[in-house]
Amino acid sequence: MKIDNSLKNVAGLQPKSKVERSKPGDTDRSQGSVQDSVDLTAQASLMRSLEAALGDMPDTDVGKVEEVRQAIAEGRFKVDEEVVADKLVEETMENLHHASKHA
């Protein structure tokens, strides 16, 4: 299973922006200047804080690793070849699909 901490493609994380252009008669802006502003929704702010929190979490579940290590040592760990093969094919298909989008 591939883990990706990137939340860039999650709907709602894209900031809303609006561009204000100078209008005839505006005296406080130089002619032709553009002012950008970004409005973040509360949901986007929450998602950004969650992304930061996830980035601080360890990538490895130490308890799970120890459990598997113990099962291997005791001879209880069994590999289901069909599940492994299915996951390899699934990940390969995802990688090919992703590569074709960026080609």
C-alpha positions as YAML, in Angstrom:
chain: A
units: angstrom
residues:
- id: 1
  name: MET
  ca: [0.00, 0.00, 0.00]
- id: 2
  name: LYS
  ca: [1.44, 3.33, -1.04]
- id: 3
  name: ILE
  ca: [1.05, 6.22, 1.39]
- id: 4
  name: ASP
  ca: [1.06, 9.76, 0.08]
- id: 5
  name: ASN
  ca: [0.92, 12.64, 2.55]
- id: 6
  name: SER
  ca: [0.11, 15.18, -0.13]
- id: 7
  name: LEU
  ca: [-3.33, 16.71, 0.14]
- id: 8
  name: LYS
  ca: [-2.85, 19.10, -2.75]
- id: 9
  name: ASN
  ca: [-5.56, 17.51, -4.91]
- id: 10
  name: VAL
  ca: [-8.24, 17.41, -2.20]
- id: 11
  name: ALA
  ca: [-11.31, 19.41, -3.15]
- id: 12
  name: GLY
  ca: [-11.73, 22.52, -1.04]
- id: 13
  name: LEU
  ca: [-8.02, 23.14, -0.54]
- id: 14
  name: GLN
  ca: [-7.64, 25.39, -3.55]
- id: 15
  name: PRO
  ca: [-7.72, 29.00, -2.38]
- id: 16
  name: LYS
  ca: [-10.31, 31.30, -3.83]
- id: 17
  name: SER
  ca: [-8.81, 34.39, -5.34]
- id: 18
  name: LYS
  ca: [-10.15, 37.57, -6.77]
- id: 19
  name: VAL
  ca: [-8.28, 40.19, -8.72]
- id: 20
  name: GLU
  ca: [-9.13, 43.83, -8.38]
- id: 21
  name: ARG
  ca: [-8.06, 46.10, -11.22]
- id: 22
  name: SER
  ca: [-7.70, 49.85, -11.19]
- id: 23
  name: LYS
  ca: [-10.77, 51.73, -12.31]
- id: 24
  name: PRO
  ca: [-10.81, 55.13, -13.91]
- id: 25
  name: GLY
  ca: [-10.97, 57.74, -11.19]
- id: 26
  name: ASP
  ca: [-9.17, 55.66, -8.52]
- id: 27
  name: THR
  ca: [-6.64, 57.99, -6.89]
- id: 28
  name: ASP
  ca: [-5.07, 55.67, -4.31]
- id: 29
  name: ARG
  ca: [-3.77, 53.10, -6.81]
- id: 30
  name: SER
  ca: [-1.23, 53.64, -9.55]
- id: 31
  name: GLN
  ca: [-2.69, 53.20, -13.00]
- id: 32
  name: GLY
  ca: [-2.54, 49.59, -14.26]
- id: 33
  name: SER
  ca: [-1.71, 48.04, -10.89]
- id: 34
  name: VAL
  ca: [-3.30, 44.78, -9.82]
- id: 35
  name: GLN
  ca: [-4.08, 43.81, -6.27]
- id: 36
  name: ASP
  ca: [-4.48, 40.12, -5.42]
- id: 37
  name: SER
  ca: [-6.27, 38.76, -2.41]
- id: 38
  name: VAL
  ca: [-6.92, 35.22, -1.24]
- id: 39
  name: ASP
  ca: [-9.92, 34.10, 0.79]
- id: 40
  name: LEU
  ca: [-9.46, 30.77, 2.56]
- id: 41
  name: THR
  ca: [-12.50, 28.95, 3.79]
- id: 42
  name: ALA
  ca: [-12.57, 27.56, 7.31]
- id: 43
  name: GLN
  ca: [-12.49, 24.08, 5.78]
- id: 44
  name: ALA
  ca: [-9.32, 24.87, 3.81]
- id: 45
  name: SER
  ca: [-7.65, 26.24, 6.93]
- id: 46
  name: LEU
  ca: [-8.60, 23.11, 8.85]
- id: 47
  name: MET
  ca: [-7.27, 20.89, 6.07]
- id: 48
  name: ARG
  ca: [-3.97, 22.77, 6.06]
- id: 49
  name: SER
  ca: [-3.59, 22.37, 9.82]
- id: 50
  name: LEU
  ca: [-4.44, 18.65, 9.54]
- id: 51
  name: GLU
  ca: [-1.86, 18.26, 6.77]
- id: 52
  name: ALA
  ca: [0.76, 19.87, 9.01]
- id: 53
  name: ALA
  ca: [-0.20, 17.57, 11.90]
- id: 54
  name: LEU
  ca: [0.01, 14.49, 9.65]
- id: 55
  name: GLY
  ca: [3.45, 15.61, 8.51]
- id: 56
  name: ASP
  ca: [4.62, 15.50, 12.12]
- id: 57
  name: MET
  ca: [3.39, 11.94, 12.66]
- id: 58
  name: PRO
  ca: [5.83, 9.03, 12.29]
- id: 59
  name: ASP
  ca: [5.67, 7.12, 9.01]
- id: 60
  name: THR
  ca: [5.99, 3.78, 10.78]
- id: 61
  name: ASP
  ca: [3.59, 2.06, 13.16]
- id: 62
  name: VAL
  ca: [6.15, 0.70, 15.60]
- id: 63
  name: GLY
  ca: [3.59, -1.60, 17.26]
- id: 64
  name: LYS
  ca: [2.60, -3.16, 13.93]
- id: 65
  name: VAL
  ca: [6.25, -3.65, 12.94]
- id: 66
  name: GLU
  ca: [6.97, -5.42, 16.23]
- id: 67
  name: GLU
  ca: [3.87, -7.59, 15.83]
- id: 68
  name: VAL
  ca: [4.97, -8.71, 12.34]
- id: 69
  name: ARG
  ca: [8.55, -9.24, 13.54]
- id: 70
  name: GLN
  ca: [7.28, -11.47, 16.35]
- id: 71
  name: ALA
  ca: [5.01, -13.43, 13.96]
- id: 72
  name: ILE
  ca: [7.96, -14.04, 11.60]
- id: 73
  name: ALA
  ca: [10.15, -15.18, 14.51]
- id: 74
  name: GLU
  ca: [7.45, -17.61, 15.66]
- id: 75
  name: GLY
  ca: [6.69, -18.87, 12.14]
- id: 76
  name: ARG
  ca: [3.11, -17.56, 12.23]
- id: 77
  name: PHE
  ca: [3.54, -14.98, 9.45]
- id: 78
  name: LYS
  ca: [1.93, -16.13, 6.22]
- id: 79
  name: VAL
  ca: [2.11, -14.32, 2.88]
- id: 80
  name: ASP
  ca: [-0.97, -14.45, 0.66]
- id: 81
  name: GLU
  ca: [0.61, -14.45, -2.79]
- id: 82
  name: GLU
  ca: [-2.67, -13.54, -4.51]
- id: 83
  name: VAL
  ca: [-3.14, -10.44, -2.38]
- id: 84
  name: VAL
  ca: [0.47, -9.36, -3.00]
- id: 85
  name: ALA
  ca: [0.09, -9.92, -6.76]
- id: 86
  name: ASP
  ca: [-3.22, -8.01, -6.85]
- id: 87
  name: LYS
  ca: [-1.69, -5.05, -4.99]
- id: 88
  name: LEU
  ca: [1.34, -5.01, -7.31]
- id: 89
  name: VAL
  ca: [-0.90, -4.96, -10.38]
- id: 90
  name: GLU
  ca: [-3.12, -2.27, -8.83]
- id: 91
  name: GLU
  ca: [-0.15, -0.05, -7.96]
- id: 92
  name: THR
  ca: [1.39, -0.56, -11.41]
- id: 93
  name: MET
  ca: [-1.89, 0.44, -13.07]
- id: 94
  name: GLU
  ca: [-2.08, 3.57, -10.89]
- id: 95
  name: ASN
  ca: [1.52, 4.47, -11.75]
- id: 96
  name: LEU
  ca: [0.88, 4.00, -15.48]
- id: 97
  name: HIS
  ca: [-2.30, 6.09, -15.29]
- id: 98
  name: HIS
  ca: [-0.46, 8.81, -13.38]
- id: 99
  name: ALA
  ca: [2.46, 8.76, -15.84]
- id: 100
  name: SER
  ca: [0.13, 9.01, -18.84]
- id: 101
  name: LYS
  ca: [-1.52, 12.13, -17.35]
- id: 102
  name: HIS
  ca: [1.82, 13.88, -17.01]
- id: 103
  name: ALA
  ca: [3.31, 12.85, -20.35]
...
